[in-house]
Amino acid sequence: MMNRWVFLTLWLFWPGTVLAAWFSGSDALTSAHQKLLEGNTAESFDAMVEAWQQENGPTEKRHLADFLSLAITEDCGRSLSTLSLPSWLQNIVIRRETVQTPNRVFYHFSIYGNSSTGVSSVSFSAWPDQSVLHSNFSDDESRDFKLDYDGLSRAIKAGLYKLEVTSSNGERWSSSILITQPEAIQSISWKDSRSWRIAPPTDLKGTCPRPFLSMNLYSQNDGQTAPIWSEEKDKNLPTALPVIDVPDGQYWFSVALIERRWQGPILFEEVQRIGRSVDLPDVDLQQLSPRRQ
């Protein structure tokens, strides 16, 4: 409880935050604030959903997005929702991704999961009824399903959405989804052609798992989409291309910094990815590898 009070106090008096604007004409937002102070995180979430359904201007929307980020600090979002997944849906993940290459920046959005019986369709829409993603699945792709929204010119914005999943047996499950504000600053960026920078975290999400790094190397000649080499690190994150035993040639190398949070049973992944072509091995890679401590 003490942490909640500390976080709320810090947020309410953060520079540029005007307390009066928070409560101006928004009963649902007032309720969300009160419920969070009382420790009723799930009820606070329900009030936030109601607040998003009201007519909101840019200032109110920004406050709602900030308040959601604040609520996540309680336990990384695990208590935001008491809604459980149905028995036929083992897990579901919502991923928002920023991709930065030497030539451009673009965005991906995807939903994926696993089902014991299979799913026939998945839809994701913005409040009140604007379709964002929808897909029907055949039998061979219904147990490990994935929807992709590729090459977006901007990240999926903060707000209220609805996720609906229908099983192969016709059972329907749905949930209100609140999306946080996209990160304004890229935390990972190229330093040179073989190394990168990772900015230290600056937010208050101390209850979430530490960000981890996913490195992947792809061949540019065989037409395969699966990486020929991959590695993940959640401690002592590397900042340089490691030694990789591959034939001489040109490859595509990507590095992703991945943060995770939850909305009840739903996992959210915020991904910042950088990628570029590399020629291997055209230099002494041993000299470029991180030194072992």
DARA-V562547 format. One record per residue. N is the residue number from 1. RES is the residue in one small letter. OMEGA is omega in whole degrees, 0 to 359 (none if undefined). Layout:
n=N res=RES omega=OMEGA
n=N res=RES omega=OMEGA
This chain:
n=1 res=m omega=181
n=2 res=m omega=180
n=3 res=n omega=180
n=4 res=r omega=179
n=5 res=w omega=179
n=6 res=v omega=181
n=7 res=f omega=180
n=8 res=l omega=179
n=9 res=t omega=178
n=10 res=l omega=183
n=11 res=w omega=185
n=12 res=l omega=182
n=13 res=f omega=176
n=14 res=w omega=181
n=15 res=p omega=178
n=16 res=g omega=178
n=17 res=t omega=181
n=18 res=v omega=185
n=19 res=l omega=183
n=20 res=a omega=181
n=21 res=a omega=180
n=22 res=w omega=190
n=23 res=f omega=184
n=24 res=s omega=173
n=25 res=g omega=183
n=26 res=s omega=181
n=27 res=d omega=181
n=28 res=a omega=179
n=29 res=l omega=175
n=30 res=t omega=178
n=31 res=s omega=179
n=32 res=a omega=179
n=33 res=h omega=182
n=34 res=q omega=181
n=35 res=k omega=179
n=36 res=l omega=178
n=37 res=l omega=181
n=38 res=e omega=181
n=39 res=g omega=179
n=40 res=n omega=188
n=41 res=t omega=181
n=42 res=a omega=178
n=43 res=e omega=176
n=44 res=s omega=178
n=45 res=f omega=179
n=46 res=d omega=178
n=47 res=a omega=176
n=48 res=m omega=177
n=49 res=v omega=178
n=50 res=e omega=180
n=51 res=a omega=179
n=52 res=w omega=181
n=53 res=q omega=178
n=54 res=q omega=175
n=55 res=e omega=184
n=56 res=n omega=173
n=57 res=g omega=181
n=58 res=p omega=181
n=59 res=t omega=180
n=60 res=e omega=179
n=61 res=k omega=179
n=62 res=r omega=178
n=63 res=h omega=179
n=64 res=l omega=178
n=65 res=a omega=178
n=66 res=d omega=181
n=67 res=f omega=176
n=68 res=l omega=178
n=69 res=s omega=178
n=70 res=l omega=181
n=71 res=a omega=181
n=72 res=i omega=183
n=73 res=t omega=181
n=74 res=e omega=178
n=75 res=d omega=180
n=76 res=c omega=173
n=77 res=g omega=184
n=78 res=r omega=180
n=79 res=s omega=178
n=80 res=l omega=183
n=81 res=s omega=175
n=82 res=t omega=179
n=83 res=l omega=180
n=84 res=s omega=173
n=85 res=l omega=176
n=86 res=p omega=184
n=87 res=s omega=183
n=88 res=w omega=181
n=89 res=l omega=185
n=90 res=q omega=178
n=91 res=n omega=177
n=92 res=i omega=185
n=93 res=v omega=174
n=94 res=i omega=185
n=95 res=r omega=174
n=96 res=r omega=191
n=97 res=e omega=171
n=98 res=t omega=182
n=99 res=v omega=181
n=100 res=q omega=175
n=101 res=t omega=179
n=102 res=p omega=186
n=103 res=n omega=184
n=104 res=r omega=174
n=105 res=v omega=177
n=106 res=f omega=191
n=107 res=y omega=175
n=108 res=h omega=172
n=109 res=f omega=183
n=110 res=s omega=175
n=111 res=i omega=179
n=112 res=y omega=181
n=113 res=g omega=182
n=114 res=n omega=180
n=115 res=s omega=181
n=116 res=s omega=181
n=117 res=t omega=184
n=118 res=g omega=177
n=119 res=v omega=179
n=120 res=s omega=180
n=121 res=s omega=174
n=122 res=v omega=177
n=123 res=s omega=180
n=124 res=f omega=185
n=125 res=s omega=177
n=126 res=a omega=179
n=127 res=w omega=3
n=128 res=p omega=184
n=129 res=d omega=180
n=130 res=q omega=183
n=131 res=s omega=176
n=132 res=v omega=180
n=133 res=l omega=173
n=134 res=h omega=178
n=135 res=s omega=169
n=136 res=n omega=186
n=137 res=f omega=174
n=138 res=s omega=183
n=139 res=d omega=186
n=140 res=d omega=179
n=141 res=e omega=188
n=142 res=s omega=181
n=143 res=r omega=173
n=144 res=d omega=189
n=145 res=f omega=178
n=146 res=k omega=173
n=147 res=l omega=181
n=148 res=d omega=172
n=149 res=y omega=191
n=150 res=d omega=171
n=151 res=g omega=179
n=152 res=l omega=179
n=153 res=s omega=175
n=154 res=r omega=182
n=155 res=a omega=173
n=156 res=i omega=189
n=157 res=k omega=177
n=158 res=a omega=177
n=159 res=g omega=182
n=160 res=l omega=180
n=161 res=y omega=176
n=162 res=k omega=176
n=163 res=l omega=179
n=164 res=e omega=181
n=165 res=v omega=179
n=166 res=t omega=181
n=167 res=s omega=177
n=168 res=s omega=178
n=169 res=n omega=178
n=170 res=g omega=176
n=171 res=e omega=183
n=172 res=r omega=177
n=173 res=w omega=181
n=174 res=s omega=180
n=175 res=s omega=168
n=176 res=s omega=183
n=177 res=i omega=173
n=178 res=l omega=180
n=179 res=i omega=178
n=180 res=t omega=177
n=181 res=q omega=176
n=182 res=p omega=178
n=183 res=e omega=182
n=184 res=a omega=185
n=185 res=i omega=176
n=186 res=q omega=184
n=187 res=s omega=180
n=188 res=i omega=182
n=189 res=s omega=180
n=190 res=w omega=171
n=191 res=k omega=171
n=192 res=d omega=187
n=193 res=s omega=182
n=194 res=r omega=182
n=195 res=s omega=185
n=196 res=w omega=178
n=197 res=r omega=173
n=198 res=i omega=180
n=199 res=a omega=178
n=200 res=p omega=180
n=201 res=p omega=182
n=202 res=t omega=183
n=203 res=d omega=185
n=204 res=l omega=184
n=205 res=k omega=183
n=206 res=g omega=180
n=207 res=t omega=181
n=208 res=c omega=174
n=209 res=p omega=178
n=210 res=r omega=176
n=211 res=p omega=176
n=212 res=f omega=185
n=213 res=l omega=177
n=214 res=s omega=181
n=215 res=m omega=182
n=216 res=n omega=177
n=217 res=l omega=182
n=218 res=y omega=172
n=219 res=s omega=179
n=220 res=q omega=187
n=221 res=n omega=187
n=222 res=d omega=177
n=223 res=g omega=180
n=224 res=q omega=179
n=225 res=t omega=179
n=226 res=a omega=179
n=227 res=p omega=175
n=228 res=i omega=176
n=229 res=w omega=177
n=230 res=s omega=179
n=231 res=e omega=177
n=232 res=e omega=179
n=233 res=k omega=176
n=234 res=d omega=176
n=235 res=k omega=181
n=236 res=n omega=187
n=237 res=l omega=180
n=238 res=p omega=178
n=239 res=t omega=178
n=240 res=a omega=179
n=241 res=l omega=180
n=242 res=p omega=175
n=243 res=v omega=181
n=244 res=i omega=183
n=245 res=d omega=179
n=246 res=v omega=177
n=247 res=p omega=176
n=248 res=d omega=177
n=249 res=g omega=179
n=250 res=q omega=184
n=251 res=y omega=172
n=252 res=w omega=182
n=253 res=f omega=178
n=254 res=s omega=178
n=255 res=v omega=182
n=256 res=a omega=173
n=257 res=l omega=190
n=258 res=i omega=175
n=259 res=e omega=182
n=260 res=r omega=171
n=261 res=r omega=182
n=262 res=w omega=163
n=263 res=q omega=189
n=264 res=g omega=182
n=265 res=p omega=183
n=266 res=i omega=180
n=267 res=l omega=175
n=268 res=f omega=175
n=269 res=e omega=173
n=270 res=e omega=188
n=271 res=v omega=170
n=272 res=q omega=186
n=273 res=r omega=172
n=274 res=i omega=182
n=275 res=g omega=178
n=276 res=r omega=175
n=277 res=s omega=176
n=278 res=v omega=174
n=279 res=d omega=182
n=280 res=l omega=344
n=281 res=p omega=183
n=282 res=d omega=175
n=283 res=v omega=177
n=284 res=d omega=185
n=285 res=l omega=180
n=286 res=q omega=180
n=287 res=q omega=184
n=288 res=l omega=181
n=289 res=s omega=177
n=290 res=p omega=179
n=291 res=r omega=177
n=292 res=r omega=180
n=293 res=q omega=none
